[in-house]
Amino acid sequence: MEITSRFFIIFFLVLTATVVEAKTAREHLDAFYNKIKTMQAGFIQTRFDENGKPLQTSEGIFALQRPGKFRFEYTKPYKQLYVADGGKIWNYDPDLEQVIVKSIDSALGDTPALLLSGKRPLENDFVIQSLKRDKSDLQWLELLPKKKESSFKSVRLGFSDKGLRLMEVVDILGQTTRLQFRNVKVNTRLAPELFSFTAPKGVDVIDGQ
């Protein structure tokens, strides 16, 4: 399961386009943590190499219900499904006809996705610092993992007055993944079936604990 290249974005997706009365990037982040319970959205993900050259673009949809439940589905250029029910994460690859299941704690590890749980303050795992505004006049925050052996170097969040507009994650190889969001819905009622998974018949189920 490629947690660092795909799963790391799950937590930060829920920050997208949140309309709050906040003047600073940190206030936007705190407002999410206190107010957002559910979210649905589509996304476009672009990955760049260490020199800024685009490597791959993918699209998908997701649904989130805090704490710890989400459905994250890639639809283009390949299909891939992740479902977390609060205790386990199921990764279904239709092409391989394979499902890998892990506990949510072992699967998320030290990635940004662990913050989905909302069980402890952000400062427990990250150093949070404000960055200068860029040419587009966004307010930026940078989150640096405290663990030296972390699977990523940093997460940068760019906010406008209406919420998060750009997010960039830099991995330990220097590659950057940038996210754009669309059709965001916040704090709506979500069907419980979104966060449960049953392996299709004939599919191999692998215990990845």
C-alpha positions as a Python dict, from the first residue, in 0.01 Angstrom:
ca = {
    (1, 'M'): (0, 0, 0),
    (2, 'E'): (158, 325, -111),
    (3, 'I'): (73, 532, 196),
    (4, 'T'): (325, 806, 127),
    (5, 'S'): (221, 869, -234),
    (6, 'R'): (-156, 837, -198),
    (7, 'F'): (-283, 803, 155),
    (8, 'F'): (-103, 1101, 299),
    (9, 'I'): (-351, 1331, 135),
    (10, 'I'): (-660, 1192, 301),
    (11, 'F'): (-643, 1399, 615),
    (12, 'F'): (-562, 1723, 436),
    (13, 'L'): (-840, 1681, 185),
    (14, 'V'): (-1084, 1761, 460),
    (15, 'L'): (-937, 2108, 495),
    (16, 'T'): (-1047, 2207, 148),
    (17, 'A'): (-1262, 2513, 81),
    (18, 'T'): (-1384, 2551, 437),
    (19, 'V'): (-1554, 2889, 470),
    (20, 'V'): (-1470, 3028, 813),
    (21, 'E'): (-1415, 3366, 972),
    (22, 'A'): (-1040, 3336, 1001),
    (23, 'K'): (-767, 3588, 932),
    (24, 'T'): (-459, 3368, 944),
    (25, 'A'): (-364, 3033, 795),
    (26, 'R'): (-334, 2883, 1144),
    (27, 'E'): (-685, 2998, 1228),
    (28, 'H'): (-812, 2821, 915),
    (29, 'L'): (-639, 2504, 1028),
    (30, 'D'): (-775, 2527, 1382),
    (31, 'A'): (-1125, 2599, 1251),
    (32, 'F'): (-1117, 2278, 1049),
    (33, 'Y'): (-1002, 2076, 1345),
    (34, 'N'): (-1287, 2208, 1560),
    (35, 'K'): (-1571, 2227, 1307),
    (36, 'I'): (-1538, 1980, 1022),
    (37, 'K'): (-1705, 1644, 1087),
    (38, 'T'): (-1780, 1516, 736),
    (39, 'M'): (-1670, 1605, 385),
    (40, 'Q'): (-1714, 1490, 27),
    (41, 'A'): (-1518, 1612, -276),
    (42, 'G'): (-1355, 1531, -604),
    (43, 'F'): (-980, 1578, -645),
    (44, 'I'): (-704, 1612, -901),
    (45, 'Q'): (-360, 1499, -787),
    (46, 'T'): (-37, 1588, -969),
    (47, 'R'): (301, 1446, -874),
    (48, 'F'): (629, 1622, -966),
    (49, 'D'): (989, 1503, -953),
    (50, 'E'): (1261, 1681, -756),
    (51, 'N'): (1315, 1920, -1050),
    (52, 'G'): (949, 2015, -1079),
    (53, 'K'): (875, 1801, -1385),
    (54, 'P'): (521, 1652, -1383),
    (55, 'L'): (527, 1274, -1348),
    (56, 'Q'): (163, 1173, -1317),
    (57, 'T'): (-186, 1316, -1284),
    (58, 'S'): (-474, 1123, -1134),
    (59, 'E'): (-835, 1192, -1037),
    (60, 'G'): (-1083, 1057, -789),
    (61, 'I'): (-1345, 1113, -524),
    (62, 'F'): (-1353, 1080, -148),
    (63, 'A'): (-1578, 1090, 155),
    (64, 'L'): (-1473, 1148, 514),
    (65, 'Q'): (-1635, 1112, 852),
    (66, 'R'): (-1427, 1201, 1154),
    (67, 'P'): (-1288, 1035, 1350),
    (68, 'G'): (-1108, 781, 1137),
    (69, 'K'): (-1358, 687, 865),
    (70, 'F'): (-1305, 758, 498),
    (71, 'R'): (-1354, 631, 145),
    (72, 'F'): (-1085, 733, -102),
    (73, 'E'): (-1126, 623, -462),
    (74, 'Y'): (-899, 680, -762),
    (75, 'T'): (-1092, 671, -1090),
    (76, 'K'): (-832, 792, -1347),
    (77, 'P'): (-597, 679, -1495),
    (78, 'Y'): (-631, 363, -1284),
    (79, 'K'): (-885, 240, -1031),
    (80, 'Q'): (-789, 197, -667),
    (81, 'L'): (-1005, 202, -355),
    (82, 'Y'): (-922, 271, 11),
    (83, 'V'): (-1188, 233, 280),
    (84, 'A'): (-1132, 298, 651),
    (85, 'D'): (-1402, 192, 896),
    (86, 'G'): (-1244, 343, 1207),
    (87, 'G'): (-1043, 33, 1293),
    (88, 'K'): (-917, -115, 967),
    (89, 'I'): (-815, 7, 622),
    (90, 'W'): (-901, -191, 311),
    (91, 'N'): (-701, -135, -9),
    (92, 'Y'): (-873, -288, -313),
    (93, 'D'): (-689, -311, -647),
    (94, 'P'): (-934, -432, -917),
    (95, 'D'): (-657, -492, -1173),
    (96, 'L'): (-468, -723, -939),
    (97, 'E'): (-790, -871, -798),
    (98, 'Q'): (-642, -818, -455),
    (99, 'V'): (-739, -664, -122),
    (100, 'I'): (-489, -572, 150),
    (101, 'V'): (-628, -508, 497),
    (102, 'K'): (-439, -341, 783),
    (103, 'S'): (-517, -185, 1116),
    (104, 'I'): (-560, 188, 1081),
    (105, 'D'): (-274, 257, 1324),
    (106, 'S'): (-20, 41, 1143),
    (107, 'A'): (-131, 155, 797),
    (108, 'L'): (-119, 527, 860),
    (109, 'G'): (196, 518, 1072),
    (110, 'D'): (361, 859, 1081),
    (111, 'T'): (190, 996, 768),
    (112, 'P'): (-31, 1307, 773),
    (113, 'A'): (-332, 1077, 744),
    (114, 'L'): (-293, 981, 1109),
    (115, 'L'): (-442, 1319, 1193),
    (116, 'L'): (-779, 1194, 1072),
    (117, 'S'): (-839, 1055, 1417),
    (118, 'G'): (-831, 1397, 1579),
    (119, 'K'): (-738, 1230, 1905),
    (120, 'R'): (-444, 1452, 1992),
    (121, 'P'): (-315, 1804, 1922),
    (122, 'L'): (-134, 1869, 1595),
    (123, 'E'): (170, 1991, 1785),
    (124, 'N'): (223, 1640, 1923),
    (125, 'D'): (340, 1521, 1581),
    (126, 'F'): (427, 1835, 1384),
    (127, 'V'): (617, 2159, 1409),
    (128, 'I'): (380, 2417, 1258),
    (129, 'Q'): (515, 2740, 1118),
    (130, 'S'): (381, 3026, 907),
    (131, 'L'): (540, 3106, 571),
    (132, 'K'): (537, 3426, 366),
    (133, 'R'): (254, 3502, 125),
    (134, 'D'): (329, 3404, -234),
    (135, 'K'): (257, 3594, -558),
    (136, 'S'): (-102, 3468, -556),
    (137, 'D'): (-147, 3624, -210),
    (138, 'L'): (-212, 3294, -36),
    (139, 'Q'): (-132, 3248, 333),
    (140, 'W'): (89, 2946, 388),
    (141, 'L'): (152, 2704, 672),
    (142, 'E'): (423, 2441, 677),
    (143, 'L'): (395, 2126, 890),
    (144, 'L'): (721, 1947, 965),
    (145, 'P'): (706, 1597, 1118),
    (146, 'K'): (885, 1566, 1449),
    (147, 'K'): (994, 1208, 1389),
    (148, 'K'): (1334, 1192, 1219),
    (149, 'E'): (1242, 870, 1038),
    (150, 'S'): (923, 1017, 890),
    (151, 'S'): (815, 911, 541),
    (152, 'F'): (780, 1273, 424),
    (153, 'K'): (969, 1599, 467),
    (154, 'S'): (694, 1858, 487),
    (155, 'V'): (336, 1953, 412),
    (156, 'R'): (258, 2305, 288),
    (157, 'L'): (-95, 2445, 302),
    (158, 'G'): (-196, 2759, 109),
    (159, 'F'): (-510, 2940, 228),
    (160, 'S'): (-722, 3217, 80),
    (161, 'D'): (-1002, 3391, 272),
    (162, 'K'): (-1235, 3105, 174),
    (163, 'G'): (-1014, 2823, 296),
    (164, 'L'): (-746, 2591, 160),
    (165, 'R'): (-665, 2638, -208),
    (166, 'L'): (-339, 2448, -257),
    (167, 'M'): (-163, 2169, -74),
    (168, 'E'): (184, 2034, -142),
    (169, 'V'): (354, 1736, 20),
    (170, 'V'): (728, 1682, -23),
    (171, 'D'): (843, 1323, 29),
    (172, 'I'): (1184, 1199, 139),
    (173, 'L'): (1297, 1166, -226),
    (174, 'G'): (1225, 1533, -293),
    (175, 'Q'): (917, 1464, -505),
    (176, 'T'): (616, 1692, -457),
    (177, 'T'): (248, 1604, -477),
    (178, 'R'): (6, 1891, -536),
    (179, 'L'): (-370, 1870, -479),
    (180, 'Q'): (-661, 2063, -625),
    (181, 'F'): (-1019, 2016, -507),
    (182, 'R'): (-1368, 2049, -656),
    (183, 'N'): (-1735, 2008, -567),
    (184, 'V'): (-1667, 2017, -193),
    (185, 'K'): (-1950, 1947, 51),
    (186, 'V'): (-1894, 1995, 424),
    (187, 'N'): (-2083, 1855, 723),
    (188, 'T'): (-2352, 1674, 525),
    (189, 'R'): (-2501, 1340, 628),
    (190, 'L'): (-2309, 1049, 474),
    (191, 'A'): (-2438, 696, 418),
    (192, 'P'): (-2280, 440, 656),
    (193, 'E'): (-2217, 205, 360),
    (194, 'L'): (-1950, 441, 233),
    (195, 'F'): (-1724, 334, 519),
    (196, 'S'): (-1767, -42, 504),
    (197, 'F'): (-1608, -289, 265),
    (198, 'T'): (-1676, -648, 160),
    (199, 'A'): (-1425, -814, -72),
    (200, 'P'): (-1576, -926, -405),
    (201, 'K'): (-1594, -1299, -470),
    (202, 'G'): (-1277, -1448, -612),
    (203, 'V'): (-1054, -1167, -488),
    (204, 'D'): (-747, -1249, -277),
    (205, 'V'): (-756, -1096, 71),
    (206, 'I'): (-414, -1038, 226),
    (207, 'D'): (-360, -962, 594),
    (208, 'G'): (-107, -681, 594),
    (209, 'Q'): (-86, -642, 972),
}
